[in-house]
């Protein structure tokens, strides 16, 4: 990009290699001219911008004029042909001096003169750095409420006709394409083969003509239904949704049904509820729809100088400079005198409004409302009625009665087996000031109307994301930078654990997506991808293990030091969202297209297979882990709730095997270990520990391992085996006789005759060693009278008699 008074010149550097191939000629390429005639003042600085709001099929750049106006312009790549002149209307615009004046709180601010402009390409692509006469300014444009969903819809290999393919949107065109994956475990960019147009989305007719004529349409989010038959295209920027019938889309030559089954506008959030093709829509209040959108739907500029960091609002432009003169599109406007957001003075509104007369006698419409609808399948064939019909029709179920009344404003819906409605308090627009409630049908009710839905379960802090697994048992809730995982089994909603996602490369974490895949939770931030392995859900304690799979900032120190764990793949990720598994890798939808993160590391394979409940398929991967790391691997599978798999590890120590047997009740395996290794080998475990020293000197251990094993076996009804262990201990020196004495004492509760006999032998052997006498010397003066003789006499008088 090169500025030129009222134009911006662009060259496609990716074609340099093609131009160099031409022999006997100097590589030349005509520039693409972007005409900015609608912008007041000459252009001084320009920089390309890979902003997550805009599609990958467009060229976006930030432009600063001589008067200090900042504009964001965008053109489609398909129109950027060399030598062509394109008239560009800015998407967003604002005055830098006004932003600094408002954010710093000063009364006067000199005009900002920009010397340089730099955008980030790796860690935070939503920000831009401005070098000016006032210092370094940091500006970012972001969405106040993050919307779930991805820019692609993925179909795995399990679907015969559609396997290994994706759907994506280019402007208004829905495109289906096969994935180009020639080998297993792909890594990096995944390209698409032979893209085919399968559906064309109608324009947003409820918006002004100026918006409809934009060269670039901001992409929607894909929200597939739980049943897999329908796909919602939620155009958040346009506050509208479309629901398409997937079989009708992918059977392009059939023509039996029309793909579109439902659509609507003035919707600020969408969510699927349950498995019966029920969906919820969040509508703003009447006042908001006619004047301004709720704060939850705003996109805001944030400016940071050396001493301040506050939020400011950017207004879109319609060809004139100055934020307050533009049409409002998901933005409020700034009154330069009061420096407060005000409603647009323009007569044209970007939101289609219903005449106020319709709501005069309905006070419930003065607050945001949540409406339920259900898709009812249509059985009629198009050939029978002489035309194409939709595969389903949407039926209104009514509005849900929300908790909080007018005191809270619902801003976001999260789908799943139950509906989650996140609301912010009327006085506090920050995330900390909000709550969320779950809504489900009344217990035992067969009514499908919205009136049958009631609030259920505990209230939650205002979440950034709520995600459920396919079975409706696991629920992940993101609050700030922490992910909490719950187990839902009616009537209980139990916290299993939580994970902190902050890392050195991303101290202020922004979650972009959550997804459960076969019992494993995957979390994505603006530049990282993590997996969270869950433990045994039936146990009282669920252990969580987290691994950083890929990051734009490189590996974390704590994970890089673990040589046996998977290393973090350095990868440029721009707001990734997990789609699913594909050819042994994790497929991601990013701003720049599709990316694949390989899951070929043995530990990841083991964790994913155990999470999917396939321990038999996980065992062959054990041999890929070095024996020196088998102790750590045993702890990993134990935390996954499969401790029996640890016995398949050849590098596992005897002590660890016995410990697992004692803690998890593997009695038969413990008997095999005793028969295989013998008592002497087990006793060497205690001898190998050495002497531990603490602050007070040498520390004595508790009972020996042999005694612990014997006590456990006795609790399992293995008295005969314990008696045999005690007998063998009598032949193993003084320490063995002490162990025999303890084991025999435990046997007293089971078999007093044999137990007293063993105790007598242990005491007599110990006494003969102290006095130098033998059993032939008689029992009269056999027991000594020193310190130990008191114990021996006690045993003789109270146990053996």
N, C-alpha and C positions, 0 to 999 in steps of 0.2 A: 504494500500500500504506500502510495506517495501522494502527499497533499499538493493541490494546485488551485489556489484561489477558491473557486466555487466547484471544483471537481476533485475526485479522488481517482488516481490511476492505479490499476491493479494488473499484476502479472501472475500467471500460473507457473510457479517454479517446478511443479511436478512434471512439466513437459520439457525440461531442459535436456534430460537424457535422450528424449526422442529427437530433439532438434540437433543434438551433437552427432547423431548417427549420419546425418546428411554430409556427404563428402564435398570438399572444395567449396564450402560455404560457411559464412559466419552465422552462428545461431542468432536468429532474430525472432521476436514475437511482438505483435502489436498489443498495446495495452487495452484493457477494458476500462472505459471511462464511466465513472459513476457521477452523474450530474446532481449536484446538491443546490440547485437554483432556489429551492424553497427555504434554504437556510440563510439567515441574515448574517452578513459579515464573511470575510474570507476565511478559508480553512487554514489553520497553522500546524496542527499536529494530528496524526491519525495512527491508530494501532489496531491490528487484528485481534479478535476476541472470540475465544471458544466458550461462549457463555452457555450454561446448561439450559437456559430458557429457550434457545433457538435450536432449530433442527440441524442435523449434520449435513443435510443437503443444501445448506445456505452458507454464504459468506457474511460474516458479521464483523463490524469494526466500530470502534469508538472514535468520534471526531470532535475536536475542540476548535472553536472559531476564535478570531482575534478579540471578540468581545467577551470571551470567557464562557460561552455557551458549550455545554457538553451534550452531544447527540449520539445515539446508538442507531446505526443503520444496518440493514440486512437485505441481501439480494440472493435469489436462487442461483446455485452453481450452474444449472442448465442454461441460464440466460447469459452467463458470463463468458461470451465468446470473444476472442481477440478482435479488436477493432470496433467493437460495438459500444454504443453509448446508451446508458440506462439511466432513466430518471428515478431517483430514490427519494422516498419520503421517510424521515426518521421515525423509528418506533417510539423512542423515548427521548426526552430532552429536559434539561434544567440548567439553571445558571449556577456556576461554581461559587460565585461571590455570595449568592443568596443562601446556598447550602452551608458555607462556612460561617456566615453571619448568624444563622439560626442555631447551628450546632454548638458554636462556641459561646453563644449568649452575649456577645459584645454588641455595642450600639452602632459602631462604625466598622466597616471592613473595606480595605482598599481593593481595587479591582484585581482579580486573580489573573496573573500572566503565566501561562503554561509553557514550560520549556521542553517537557518530555512526557510521554505517556507509555506505560508498560502494563501489559496484562499477564496474568499467570497462565501457565499451560499445564501445570501438574497438580499442585496441592489444592489450590482454591481458585477455580476458574470463574467464580462469581464475583471476583474483586478486580479492581484496577488501581494502579499506583500512578499518581499525578505529581510530577515534579514542577513546582511553581515558585514564584517569588515569595510565597508565605511558608515554604517548606514542602515536606512530603505529605501529600494527602492520600488517604486510603478510602476508596469508595467501593461499596458492594451493593448489588441489587439482589434481593432474595425474596422468597415467598414466606410470609408470616406463618402460614399453615402448609405443611407438606402433604402432598397427596400421594396415597399409595398407588401402586401400579408401575408398569414399565413402558418403554417406548416400543417394545416388541412383544408379540405373542408367540410362544414356542410350542412346537409339537414334537414330542420325543419319538424315539425309534419304535415305541410300542404301538403306534397307530399305523396300520399298513399303508393306507393311501397318502397320508399326510406326514409320515415320519421324517425326521431330520429336516424340518422346514420351519419358517417363521413368517409372521405377518408384520408389516410395518406400514407407516403412513408417510407419504411424500406429498406435502401440501394438502390436498384434499383427496388424494388417491390412496386407496388401500391396496398394498402390493403383497403378493405371496411369492416366496422364493425358497428353493432348496439350499441347504447349507453345503458349502464346499469344505468338506472335512475328509481329506484323503487317507488319514492315518489315525490311530488311536492316541488318546491323551494329547489333543492339540493344545497349543499354548500361544497366546497372543490374539491378534486380529483374526476373526472368522468372516470370510467373504460369502456373498450370496450369489447363487447361479440362476441365470434366466429369470429375473423378476417378472412377474405377470400381474397385470392389473385385474383385480377381481371385484372391486367395488369403488364407486366414487361418492364421497360424502357430499351432501348438498351444502351450499353456503349458509353461513349464519345470517339468516334473513332478519333476525331481530336486532342486528347491529346496524349502525349507519353505513351508508354506501362507501364512505371513505375507508372504513375498516375492511369492508368486504373486498375492496379493490387492491388491498395490499398484495405485494408480489410474493410474500411468504406468509404462510399460515402456521402459527405455532402448534407443535404436534400435541396430540392427545395422549392420555394414559390408557393402557389396555387393562381391563378388569374382567377376567374370565369368570363365568358362573361356576359354582361348585360342581354342578352336574356336567359341565363341559360342553353343553349344547349352544350356549349363548356367549357373546363377547360384547362387553360395553366399551365404547370409545367415549371417554370423558374428556371433553375439551374444557379444561379448567379456565383457560384464558378467555373463553367465550361464554362460560357459565352455561354450558349445554351438554347433553349426553345423547348418544345413539346406542341402541342395543341391536346387534346383528345375530342372525342365526348361522352358526358356523357351518353346518352341513350344506346350507344353501350357498354359502360363499365358495366353499372348496369344490362343490360339484357345479362348476361354472357352466357346463353345457347342458345341465338338466333343465333348469328353468321352471321347475315345479312351483317353487316358492320365491317370494321376494326376500332378499337378505335382511332388510330393515324391518324390525318388529315393533320398535317403540323409540320415541325420541321426545325431547323436551328442552326447554330453556329456563333461565332464571334459577338454575340449580347450582348451589355452591359446594355440594358434596354428594357422593353416591356410594352405596355399599350394598352387596349381596347379603341376604339373611337366610340362613338355613339351606336345606337341600331341595326345596320345592320351587325354585326359580322366583322367590320373593326378593324384591329389592326395595331399598329405602332411599328417599330423596330429601335433601335438606334445602328448604326454600328460605330466603331472607324475609324480613318483615316488609310490610308495604312501604314504610318510610324509607327503608334502606334501598328497596328496589327502585323507588322513584327518585331518590336523591343521591345515595352513595352506598357502596357495598360495605358489608361488615368488615371490621378490622381483620378478621380471620382470613379474608380472601384477598387482602391487599398484598401487593409487592412493594417493597420499600427500598429506598437508598439509605445506606448507612455511610457516614463520613467519619473518618478518624484523623485527627491531627496529633501533634505531639502531646497535647494535654486533654483532649476530649474524645469521647466516642458516644455519639447519640444517633438516633434514628431520624431520618428526614424522608420526605416523600417526593417522588419524582412523577411528573405528569407526562403523558405521551404527547407527541406533537402531531399536528395535522398540517404542517407546512409553514407555520409561523413560529418564530422564536418566542420564548417565554412560556413557562410551564402553565400559568393560569389561563392562557388563551387556547389551550388545546382541548380536544375531546377527552373525556375521562374513559379509561379502559382499565379496570381493575386497580385504579389509582385514585386517591383523593388529590385535591389541588391545594396550593399554598397561597394564603392571603399574605401579601408582602408586608402589610401594615401590622397585622396581629400575629403573623407567623404561626397560624393554626390551620389545620385542614378544614376546608369549607367545601360546600357542594359546588358542582360545576355550574357556571352561569350560562353554559351553552344550552341551547334549546334541544339539541340532538343528544340523546342518551344512548350509551352502548348497551343498556339493558332494556329488553322489551318489557314494558310495564302494562299491567291491566288497569283499566280505568278505575279511579278511586270509588266511583259510585257502587262498584261491586262489593266493596268492603265496608260500606258505611255502617251497616247494622251487624257487622261481624267483628267483634273486638278481638277474637282469637287470632285474626290475621295480622294484628299489629305487632306480633312477636314472631321470630323465626319458628318454623314448624317442620316436623318430620312426617312425611307422607309415605305410606306403604303401598306398593303395587305388586301384582303377581302376573306372571306370563302364563296364559292358558293356551295350550297347543290347539292348532286348527287342523282338523282331519280332512277337510275338503281339498281335492286336487284341483290344480289350476285348469287342467283340461276340462273338468266337469262344469266349470262356471265360465269358461271362455276367457279367462284372464289370469294374470299372476296375482296371487294373494300372499300375505305374510304367513310364515309358519306358526306364528303365535300372536296373540293379542294381549295387551296389557289391561288389567282390570284394577281399579282403585279399591284399596281396602280401608282407606280412611287415614286419619292423623293419629299419631301416638301421643298420649298424654305424658308430658315430660315433667320430671321432678325439678323443683326450683322455681317454677313459674316465671315471672318477669325479672327475678333477681339474677338469673343466669342466661347467657346467650349461647345457644348451641352453635358451634363453628365447624365441627368435623364429625363424620360418621365412619365407623370401622365395622366391617362385616365379619361374618363367621357364623357358628351355630346360634349365637345370640347377637343382638345388635348393641353396639357400644356408641353412646352419644357423648362427645366431649364438649364441655361448655366452659365459657369464661365468665367470671363475675362481671356485673355491669360496671363496677368501679375500677377494676383492674384488668387491663388487657394483656398482661404478661402471662406466660405459661404457668408461673407459680401460683397465680390467683384463680386457677380453674380446677374443675373436677370432671369426672367421667362416671357414667352409670351404665350398667348392662340392662337391657330390656328383652324379655322373653315372654312367651305365652303363659297364661295362668296354668298351674299344675292340674293335669287331668282335663283340660279344656280342649275340645275339638274345634273350637271357633277359630276361623282364620282371619277375622276382621282385626283391624288395628286396635279396636277397643279391648280386645282380649290380651293385649301386651301390657305388662306391668314391669316396674323396676325390680331387679333381682340382684342379690349379691351385694358385696361391699362397694363403697365408693372408692374411686381411685384418684390420685393426683392427675392433673391434666397431662395426658400422654401425647407423645410425639408419634407413636405407632402402636397399634394393637394387631397382633397376628395370631391366628389359630392354625393348628395342624389339621390334616384331612379328616382325622377321626373325631375331632372336637373335644379331645382330652387335654391337650397342651395349649397354653395361651402365653404368649410373650408380650410384655408391656414395656415400652421404652419411656422412661421419664428422665429428661435431660440426657446424660451420657451413660445411664445405667439401664441394663436390660434385666428385667425380673421375669422369671419363668414360673408359671402356676400350673397345677394339676387340678382339673375340674372333674370331679366325680360327685354328682348330686347326692346330698345337698352341700358338699364341701368344696371349697375353693382354696387349695393349699399352696403356699409358696414353696417351691422346690429349691430356689437359689437365685442369686443375681450376679451379674458380671459387669465390671466397669470397662468401658470401651475406649477410654482416653488413652492416647499414646503420645510419645514425643513429637511425632510428625503432625499430630492432630490433637492438641491439648483441648480445644473447644470442639467436641465431636458433634457433627451433624449427621444424624441417621438418615439414610436414603431408602432403606428397605429392610424387611425381615421376611424370611421364608423358611418354613419347616419342610424338609424333604426326608421322608422315611425315618423320622425320629431324630434327625440332626437339624439344628437351627443354624442358619446362615445369616449373618448381619453385614450390611454394607454401609459405609459412610461415604463422604465425598471423594475419598481417594483410597479406601482400603476395603478388603473383604476378609471376614473372619468366619470360622466355624466353631460352634459350641456343641460338644458331645455331652449328652445327658447320661446320668447313671441309672441305677435300678429304680424304676418308678414305684415298685411295690415295697421298697425298703423304707425304713424310717428316715434315712439320710440319702439324699440324691447328690452325688458328686458331679461337678461341672468342670470340664477341661476345655480351654479356649486356645485356638491356634490362629495366628495371623497368616493367611494364605498368600495374599498379594497386597502390595502397598506401593504408592508412588513415592513414599519417603524411605523405602528400604526396610530391612528387618529390625525388630526391636531387640534391645540388648539382652533381655532376659530369655528370649526365645532363641537367639542366635548362639547362646552359650550351651544350649542343650544339643549335643551333637547327634543324638539319635532321633530327635524330633524333626518334622519337615521344615525346611528353610523357607523363608518368605521370598516370594518372587517379586523382584522390582518390576513394576508395570505401571504405565501411565493410565490411570483409571479416572474417568471424569463422571462422577455421580453414577456409579454402577448400581444395578438392581439385579438380583439373582432370578434367572428364568428356570433353571433345572439342570439335570445331568444330561450330558451328550458326549458319547464316545469316550467315556472315562474322564471327562473334564467337567468343570462347572461352567455353564454358559451364562454370560452376563450381558445385560442390556445397558449400554452406556450412551452418553451424548454423542460420542464419536462412532458409534456402531456397536457391533457384537464383539465381545472378547471372551476368551476361554482360559480358565485357570486349571491346569492339570491336577488331578487327584491321584497321581501314580505312586506317591510315597506309600510304603507298606503300612505305616501307622494310620494314614488317612483311610486307606482301604479297609483296614481292620475296624476302625471306628465307624465308618459308614455302614459296613456289613452288620456289625453288632447292633447299630441303631435301627437297622431294618429288620432285626430279628433273624439273621441268617448266620449263626455261629459256625456251622459246618463249612460254609464258603469262606469264612474268615481264617480258619486254621491253616490252610496252605500258605498264607502270607506270613506266618510266623517265621518260616525259614529264611525270609528276606531280612530279618532283623539279626544283627550279630549277637552271638551268645553273651558277650560282655554286657549287653543291654537287656538281657532277658529279665533281670530283676525289675527294671523299670517297666518293661512291657507287662510283666505280671501285675504290677500295681495298676497299670492302665486298664487292662481287661477286668481286673477286680472292681475298679471304680465304674466300669460300664455295666456291672451286675452279672458278669460271667466269670466268677473265680475258678470254676472247674476247668476252664480252658488253660489256666496257668500250668497244669500238670503236663501239658503237651510241649512245654518249653524244656529243651535239653540243658540249657544253661542255668536252670533254677537251682538254688542251693537247697540242701536238706532242711535247714532251719526255716526257710520260707515255705517249703512244702508243708512242714509240720504246723507252722503258724496258720496257714490257710485252712488246714484240716480242723484245727481247734476252733477257729473263729466262724467257720461256715458249716461245721457239722459233717464233714466227710469222714465218717467213722470207718467204713470199709477201706477207704484209701489209706487211712492212718494205720490200720492193721497190716496192710500190705507193706507200708514203709517200715514198720517194726520187724516184720519177718524178713524183709530184704536187707536192711542195713544193720540190724542187730542193736542190742542195748549199748555196747561199747561205743559204736559210732555216734549214737544219739548223745551219749554223755560227753563226747569230745566237743560238742557244740558249746556247752557251758565252760569247758576248759579253754576253749579258744577265745573267749571273751576277754580274758585277762582281768586285771583289777582296775576298776574305775575310781578316779579320784575326784572329789568335790571340794568345796570350800572348807569342809571340816576334816579333810583327809580321806583315807580309803573308804569307799562305799560298798556295803555288802548287798549282794543281790538277794531277792526273795528265794522262793523254792526253786529247785533245779528243774530243768526241762523234763526230766524223767518223772518227777513228782507231778508236774502239771499234766503230762500225758496220761499218767495213771489216774489222776483225779477226774479228767474228762472221760476216760474210758469207763470208769466206775459209774459216772452219771448216765452213761449210755447202756448200762446193764452188762458190761463186759467184765464181771468179777473174776472169772477164770483167767482172763488175760492179765488182769492186774495182779493176781496171785502169782502168776508165772513171772511177771516183771519183778515182784518183790523177792522171789526166790533167787533170781539171777543177780539181784543187787547184793544179796548176802555174800556172794563170792567175789565182790568187786572192791574190797578194801573198806577202810573206815567210812569214806563218803558214801559208798554203796550201802553199808549197813545203816547209816543214818536215813538214806532214802527208803530202805526196806522198812525201817521203823515207822516212818510217816505213812507209807502205803498200807502197812499192816494196821495202823491205827484207823485209817479210812475204811478198811475192810471189816472192822468191828461191827459196823452197822448192817453188814450183809451176812457175814458168816463168822460168828464169834469163835468157833472152835479153831478153824484154820488161822484166823487172825491172831488169836492168843499164842498159837504155836509159833507163828512168824515173829511176833513181838518178843517172845521169850528167846528165840534164837538170836535176834538182833541185839537184845540187851545182854545176853550171856556172852556173845562174841565181843561186844564192846567192853564188858566188865573184865573179861579175861585179858584183854589187851592192857587195861589200866593196872591190874594187879599182878600180872604175870602168872596167874593160876589157870587151871583147866577145870573142866567139868568134873573130873575124877577127884578133885580136892574137896568136893562136897559143897553144899549150898549154905552151910551154917555161917561161915565167915567169907562167903564168896564176894559179896558186894562191898566195895570199899566205903570209907566214911568221909572222903574228901568232898570237894564241890560237886563232882559228877555223881558221887555215890548217892546223894539225896534224890536225884532224878531217877536213878536206877532203882532205888528202894521204893520210890513212889510207884513205879511201873510194876515192881514185884508184888507190892501189897494191895494195890487197887485195880490193876488190870489183869495180872496173871492169876489172881486168886478168885 
